[in-house]
Amino acid sequence: MTYIITETCVGCGKCEPECPVDAIKEGSLYKIEPGKCVDCGLCDEICPVDAIYRKM
């Protein structure tokens, strides 16, 4: 499993420093690199707009 950031992302950047494996990258929207994501869920917990979901 991995997490994804949806288009409801407001670009606040709170998730990026929380990622322990540096899998979140800034772009037009923030993105999570699936090959790096270790499924810890820290990004999901910190997102103020619930834009991050576990990809099933």
C-alpha positions in Angstrom: 0.0 0.0 0.0 1.0 3.6 -0.4 -0.6 7.0 0.1 -1.6 9.5 -2.6 -2.3 13.2 -2.4 -5.5 14.3 -4.2 -6.3 17.5 -6.0 -7.9 18.8 -2.8 -4.3 19.6 -1.7 -3.9 23.3 -0.9 -0.1 23.2 -1.1 0.5 24.1 2.6 3.6 21.8 2.7 2.9 20.5 6.2 3.2 16.9 4.9 6.7 17.2 3.3 8.8 17.5 6.5 6.8 14.8 8.3 7.8 12.1 5.8 10.6 10.0 7.4 11.8 8.7 4.0 11.6 11.9 1.9 8.9 10.5 -0.4 6.9 13.7 -0.7 7.9 16.2 -3.4 6.6 19.6 -4.2 5.2 20.3 -7.6 2.1 22.0 -8.9 0.6 19.7 -6.2 2.5 17.7 -3.7 3.2 14.2 -4.8 4.1 11.0 -3.0 6.7 8.8 -4.7 5.1 5.3 -4.4 8.5 3.5 -4.5 9.7 5.4 -1.5 6.5 5.4 0.6 6.8 3.1 3.6 3.0 3.4 4.5 3.6 5.0 7.9 0.6 7.4 7.6 2.3 10.4 9.1 1.4 12.6 6.1 -2.3 11.6 6.4 -2.4 12.5 10.0 -0.9 15.9 9.5 -2.9 17.0 6.4 -5.2 19.8 7.5 -7.6 19.3 4.5 -7.7 15.5 4.4 -6.2 15.5 0.9 -4.0 12.4 1.6 -5.5 8.9 1.3 -4.2 5.3 1.5 -4.3 3.9 -2.1 -6.0 0.6 -2.2 
